[in-house]
């Protein structure tokens, strides 16, 4: 176990406190819990979780001693130290929106029954959770599908449309999702060790708090950050465990958030009504932690694209399917089939790049050593 102390160094800016560049707002004048006077009032929204980053932070970064066996066939997974989730919902399957760069992604995480190893997706507990995911997601558009619903991947928008009509089996897992499910526990423990944050695990969250007409949108967060250095939090946690096509020799924590992750991230913050997100990327060789902030203008544009997909393509087609026998929806419902990309796709990609550029890389470590 190695204890490393470091300080976040950011550019100083007039009228901003300490060494961290903040958004436009901060607390009203008051004494902070650390005995430091806060900014005077016009800057009013600085969240407690942000100014704490200015202080000396202790990270206990342990070296990785685990052995990883990732054959393209069966997984060898140590699940003896798993967290007890009781009735809480785990993360949504993530692989459906991953870019398809290899045939590995086209293989379901199943195996011949003669294999000495148990497939992750064939385990009783995961099958139960997967069925619960599917039942809850069936009539909703969930955050993990937002990128696909606007056209981030070729063919995915039409595929998702067919899934929502019931004409195509929904995504049922692949090697990448097996890896993510198997390693999420280890990633979460690492995140808690690094940050000291307290995490809650909410159930499937349906949007529509302020408008019940929005209840067609939903999300399954990886966690809610309940306490941040002992203070109440407005944060949500998203964990990514990249698969790297099964080649763990090149598994390196991300230096930037991929653009396709932003629609899901902004959707999670909106649906859960949170102000910021800790976006944690775990690999066997190290991890990185990013901070993202809620962007209401981004959500407004994203919701327009999602609403078009749902109300102009999914619901009308579902109504026709309920009244007629449809054997070939691509032909018989061709007028309702969505285009490969929404009209706002380029704008959303542009704004996603802005969101990535505006995010903060709080920490990146390789085998317990902080990287510059």
N, C-alpha and C positions, 0 to 999 in steps of 0.2 A: 504494500500500500504506500503510495507516494502522495504527500500533501503539497500542493502547489498553490501559491498565492500570486494573484495578479490583479491589475487594475485596468478597467476599460479606459482606453485613451481615445478620445474623440476631439475633433476640432473645436476650439473655443469659439464662441460667438457672443457678441455684445448682448447684455441683458439676459444671458443664459447662465445657469448656475453650474458650478463644478466643471467637470471635464467632458460632459456628455452633451451632444447636440440634441435638443428636444424639439417636439412639435410646437405649435404656436401658443400653447396654453399651459397653465400651471395652477397650483392651488392658490387660494386666497391667502393673504399674509397670515402665517401661523407658525408655531414652533413645531418642527417635525419630530417624530418619535426619536430621532437621533440627536436632538438638541441643536439642530441647524436651522437657522431662519430660512423660510422659503421665499420665493420671488414675490415682489409686489404684484398687485392685482392686475393689470390687463391680461397677463398670460395666465389663463385660468384652468387649464384642463390637464395639466401634467399629472398623469396617473402615478400613484404611489409606487407601482411596480417599475416605473421608469427611473425615477430619481434614485432608487435604491441601487441601481446599476452603477452609480458613480462611486460607491463606496468599495472599500477593499472587500473582495469576495474570496472566500476559501472554497476551493474545489478539491474534493478528494477523488483523485483520478486513479483508479486501480488498473494495473496491467491486465490484459486479457490472457488468460491461461487456457481458455476453452479450445477444444479441437472441433473443427467443423468438417463434416463429411457431406458434401453436396453432390451426389451422383445425379445424373439426369434421369436415372431410374428411381428407385425408392429413396426416401429420405431417411437418414439416421438422425433422430432427434431426441435429445434428452429433455423430457417433460416432467422430470421428477420434482422440479422446483417452481411449479406454476402457481400463479396467484389464484385465489378462490374468488371467482366473479359472482358467485351465487346466481341471482336472477338478472344480473346486469348484462347489458348488451355489449358485445365486443365490437371492434371496429368493423365497418363495412368492408366487404371484399374490395381490394384496391386494384387488382390486376386488370379489371376490365377496361380501365382507361389508360393503361400503360401502352407505349408505342410497341408495335410488333416488329422487333428487329431480328428475330430469330425464330426458327421453327420450335424452339423450346416453348415459346409462349402459346403454341397451338396444341400442346399436349396437356390433357387434363391430369390433375394430380391423383391418378389412380394407378393401380399396379395389378399384376397377376396375383391371384390369391395364394399362389405357391411361394411368393416372396417371403423371406423371414422377417421382413419389416412391415409394420402397419402403416398404411397410407394415412397421411394427416387428415385428409378429407373424409376418410372412411371411419374415423374414430367416432364413437357414439356421441360424445359431447359436442364435437364440432358439427356433426350431422344435425344434431338438435338445434344448435345455434344457427346453422345455415338455413334450415327450414324456417326458423323464426325470422331471420333476415328477409327471406323471400316472401313470406306471408305479409310482413309489414311493408315491404318495398313495392309489392305488386301493383298497387294502385296509387303510388306516389312517384314523384321525380326526386331522387335523393341527391345529395351534394356530390357524392362520388361519381355521379353520371353527368354532372353539369358540363364538363368539358366536352364529352361526347355528344351531348344534346345540341351543342352549338357548332360542332364540326371540327374539333381539334384533330380527329383521326379519320382518315379516308374510310368511308363505308360504315363508320360507327353510328352515325346519326340515323341512317336507315335501319341498321340492325337494332338499335334501341327502340325505334318506332315499332318494329315487328315484335319485339319482346313485350312492349306495353299492350299490344293488341292480343297477345297470347298466341300469336302465329309462330313464334320462335321461342325455344327454351331460353330462359334467362341465363346469364353468365353463371357457370357452375364451378369456377375455380380453375387455376392452372398452377404451374410450378412456382410462379412468382407469388401468388396468393398463399400457397402452401408455406413458402419461406416466410412471408410476412406474418402469417398466423402463428407459426412456430416460434418466431423470434420476437414477437411483440412484447412478451413478458420480460424478456431480458432487456429489451430496449427501454421499457418503462422503468425498470429498476435502475438502469444506468442514468436515465434522465432525473429520477428522484435523488439519486446519489449526488449528481452534479449540482442540481439547483436547490435541493432541500424543500421543494414545493410539495404541498399536500394535494393529492389528486382524488377527485370524485368520478364515479362512472355512471352517468345518467342513462336512462333508457332511451329508446328510439324517440327522437324529438320531431314533432310535427309543427310546421310553421303556421302562422295564422293567429298569433297572440293578439294582434291589433285588428285583424281582418280575417274572419273565418273563411272567406273566399280564397285565401291563400293556402288552405290546408292540403293542397295537392303537392306542396313542397315539404321535404323532410330531410333529416340528417341523423347519422349515428356517429357522434364524436368519439374520439379515442379517450378523451378525458376532459374534465373541467378542473381548472386550477383554482382550488378552493382557498388556499392560503399562500401568500407570496411574502416570504420573510415575516410571517406572523400577521400580515395585513390582509384584509378582505381583498379579493381579486375579481377582476373582470376579464379573465383570460380563459382561453380554450386551448387544449393540447391536440396537436396532430402529429402522429408518429409515422415515419416512413422507414421501411427496411428494404432498400433496393436489392434486387436479385442479381444484377450484372450478368444475366444469361447463365447463371450457375458458376461463373468463373470468379471465385472469391480471391484469387490472387490479385485481381485488379479492383477489388472492393475498396473504394476510398470514399470517405464522407464528402457530400456535395459542398462545393464552394459557393454555388448559387442555387436558388430555387428554380426548378424547371417551370416554364410558362404555363404548362398544362395543369399545374397544381393550384394556380391562383383562383380559377372559378370555384373549385371545391373549398379552398380556404376562405374566400370571401363569403361563400354560401353558408359555411359553418358559423362564421361570426354573426352573420345576419340572422339566421334561423335560431341561434342560441342567444341572440342579443348580447354579444360580448364585444369588447372594444379592441382586443388584441389577441394574437395567437402566438404560442410557442410552437414553432415548426421544427421538430427534432428528427434528425436523420441518423439512423444507426446502421453500422456495418460491423463485421467481425474485427476490422482493423482500426476502428475509431468512430467518432461521431461528430456531428455539427449541430449547432442550435441557432435558429434564426428567429427574429421577432418581426411579425407582420402586424399591420394595423388595419382596422376596419375602414373601408372606403365606401361611403353611401352612394356616391356618384357612380362608382364602378358597379355596385349592385343594381342600381336603377337600369343601367344599360343591359346588364346580364339578365335581369328579370324580364325585360322586353323580349329578348331572344328566347328565353325559356318558355315564356307565356305563348309565344308564337308556335313553338314546337308542340306545346301541350294542347292549346285550345284550337289551333287551326289544323293540326295534323293528327294528334293522338285521339282526342275525344270524338271528333266527327267520324273517324274511321272505326272507333270502338262501337259507336252507335249503329253504324251500318252492319258491323259484324254481329251485333246482337239481334238484328232484324232479318239477316240474310245468311245463307250458307256461303261462306267465302272460302274457296279452295286455293286461290292464288292471289293473295293480297297485293303483290307487286304489280299485277296486271289489272285486277278488278278494282283496286283502290288506288290506281296510279295517280289520279288527280289529287289525292291527299298525301301521297308520299313526299316526305320532306326533301328539299335539295341537300346535297352533300354538306353544304355550309350555310349558316344563316347570313343574312345581309350584313349584320353587325359583327361578323366574325373578325374581320381585319381590325376594326376599332377595338374590340375586346382583347385581341392579341396585343395591340399597341398599348392599351391600358394595363394589361398584365405585365408587360415589360417594365412599365413605369412602377408598378407595385413591387416587382422584384428589385429594381434599382433603389427603391425607397426602403426596402427591408434592411434589417441590421443583422449581420453575422456576429452573434454574441460570443460564440465559442466554437473552435474547431480543434479536435485533438486526434492524434494518431498514437495508438497504443499507450495512452495515458500522458502523452507529451503535448502540451499546447502548441499550436501552430500560429505563426505570425500571419 
